[in-house]
């Protein structure tokens, strides 16, 4: 599968979430509600998840291989950085 579109919407929050993203594969399948999160080692992409039980979360969509995870994260973080460098162009 090829990544054909990445959308990133920066969020203003006091928490660690910096943006919400969606990613489209082959112009045919989209995954929404990925989060760009500020962690102790820098930014990373959190997969969409659902709250379960008392305070736990479970991913509802996620890559199977580490290579796929890296490709998704690289594409989303690149778009996030692009928008951070030129915020006026990022507004549609």
C-alpha positions as a Markdown table, in Angstrom:
| # | Residue | x | y | z |
|---|---|---|---|---|
| 1 | Unk | 0.0 | 0.0 | 0.0 |
| 2 | Unk | 1.1 | 3.5 | -0.8 |
| 3 | Unk | 0.4 | 6.6 | 1.4 |
| 4 | Unk | -1.5 | 8.9 | -0.9 |
| 5 | Unk | -2.6 | 11.6 | 1.6 |
| 6 | Unk | -1.7 | 12.9 | 5.0 |
| 7 | Unk | -3.7 | 15.5 | 6.8 |
| 8 | Unk | -2.5 | 17.0 | 10.1 |
| 9 | Unk | -4.5 | 19.4 | 12.3 |
| 10 | Unk | -2.5 | 21.1 | 15.0 |
| 11 | Unk | -4.3 | 21.3 | 18.4 |
| 12 | Unk | -3.8 | 23.8 | 21.2 |
| 13 | Unk | -3.8 | 22.0 | 24.4 |
| 14 | Unk | -2.1 | 21.9 | 27.8 |
| 15 | Unk | -1.5 | 18.2 | 27.4 |
| 16 | Unk | 1.0 | 16.4 | 25.3 |
| 17 | Unk | -1.1 | 16.0 | 22.1 |
| 18 | Unk | 0.3 | 18.4 | 19.4 |
| 19 | Unk | -1.9 | 17.4 | 16.4 |
| 20 | Unk | -4.6 | 15.0 | 15.1 |
| 21 | Unk | -3.9 | 13.3 | 11.8 |
| 22 | Unk | -5.5 | 11.2 | 9.2 |
| 23 | Unk | -3.7 | 9.1 | 6.6 |
| 24 | Unk | -5.0 | 7.7 | 3.3 |
| 25 | Unk | -3.7 | 4.6 | 1.6 |
| 26 | Unk | -4.0 | 4.1 | -2.2 |
| 27 | Unk | -6.8 | 6.7 | -2.4 |
| 28 | Unk | -9.0 | 4.0 | -1.0 |
| 29 | Unk | -8.6 | 3.5 | 2.8 |
| 30 | Unk | -8.3 | 6.2 | 5.5 |
| 31 | Unk | -7.3 | 5.9 | 9.1 |
| 32 | Unk | -8.4 | 8.9 | 11.3 |
| 33 | Unk | -7.7 | 10.1 | 14.8 |
| 34 | Unk | -3.9 | 9.4 | 14.9 |
| 35 | Unk | -2.2 | 11.7 | 17.4 |
| 36 | Unk | 1.1 | 13.5 | 17.2 |
| 37 | Unk | 2.3 | 13.3 | 20.8 |
| 38 | Unk | 5.2 | 15.0 | 22.7 |
| 39 | Unk | 6.9 | 12.2 | 24.6 |
| 40 | Unk | 10.1 | 12.2 | 26.7 |
| 41 | Unk | 12.2 | 11.3 | 23.6 |
| 42 | Unk | 10.4 | 13.7 | 21.2 |
| 43 | Unk | 7.4 | 13.5 | 19.0 |
| 44 | Unk | 5.8 | 10.2 | 18.1 |
| 45 | Unk | 2.5 | 9.1 | 16.4 |
| 46 | Unk | -0.1 | 7.4 | 18.6 |
| 47 | Unk | -2.5 | 5.1 | 16.8 |
| 48 | Unk | -6.3 | 5.5 | 17.2 |
| 49 | Unk | -7.5 | 3.9 | 20.4 |
| 50 | Unk | -10.5 | 3.2 | 22.5 |
| 51 | Unk | -10.8 | 3.4 | 26.3 |
| 52 | Unk | -11.3 | 0.0 | 28.0 |
| 53 | Unk | -11.9 | -0.7 | 31.6 |
| 54 | Unk | -10.4 | 1.5 | 34.3 |
| 55 | Unk | -8.0 | 3.8 | 32.6 |
| 56 | Unk | -6.7 | 1.4 | 29.9 |
| 57 | Unk | -6.6 | 2.0 | 26.2 |
| 58 | Unk | -6.5 | -0.4 | 23.2 |
| 59 | Unk | -5.5 | 0.5 | 19.7 |
| 60 | Unk | -8.4 | 0.0 | 17.2 |
| 61 | Unk | -6.1 | 0.3 | 14.2 |
| 62 | Unk | -2.4 | -0.3 | 14.0 |
| 63 | Unk | 0.4 | -1.4 | 11.7 |
| 64 | Unk | 1.4 | -5.0 | 11.9 |
| 65 | Unk | 5.1 | -4.5 | 11.1 |
| 66 | Unk | 7.7 | -2.1 | 12.5 |
| 67 | Unk | 8.5 | -1.0 | 8.9 |
| 68 | Unk | 4.8 | 0.0 | 8.3 |
| 69 | Unk | 4.7 | 1.8 | 11.7 |
| 70 | Unk | 7.9 | 3.7 | 10.7 |
| 71 | Unk | 6.6 | 4.7 | 7.3 |
| 72 | Unk | 3.3 | 6.0 | 8.8 |
| 73 | Unk | 5.1 | 7.9 | 11.6 |
| 74 | Unk | 7.6 | 9.4 | 9.1 |
| 75 | Unk | 4.9 | 10.6 | 6.8 |
| 76 | Unk | 2.8 | 12.2 | 9.5 |
| 77 | Unk | 5.7 | 13.8 | 11.4 |
| 78 | Unk | 7.0 | 15.2 | 8.1 |
| 79 | Unk | 3.6 | 16.9 | 7.4 |
| 80 | Unk | 3.5 | 18.1 | 11.0 |
| 81 | Unk | 6.9 | 19.7 | 10.7 |
| 82 | Unk | 6.1 | 21.2 | 7.3 |
| 83 | Unk | 3.0 | 22.9 | 8.8 |
| 84 | Unk | 5.0 | 24.1 | 11.8 |
| 85 | Unk | 7.5 | 25.7 | 9.5 |
| 86 | Unk | 4.8 | 27.4 | 7.3 |
| 87 | Unk | 1.6 | 27.6 | 9.3 |
| 88 | Unk | -0.1 | 30.1 | 6.9 |
| 89 | Unk | 0.2 | 27.6 | 3.9 |
| 90 | Unk | -1.2 | 24.8 | 6.1 |
| 91 | Unk | -4.5 | 26.6 | 6.5 |
| 92 | Unk | -7.0 | 25.6 | 3.7 |
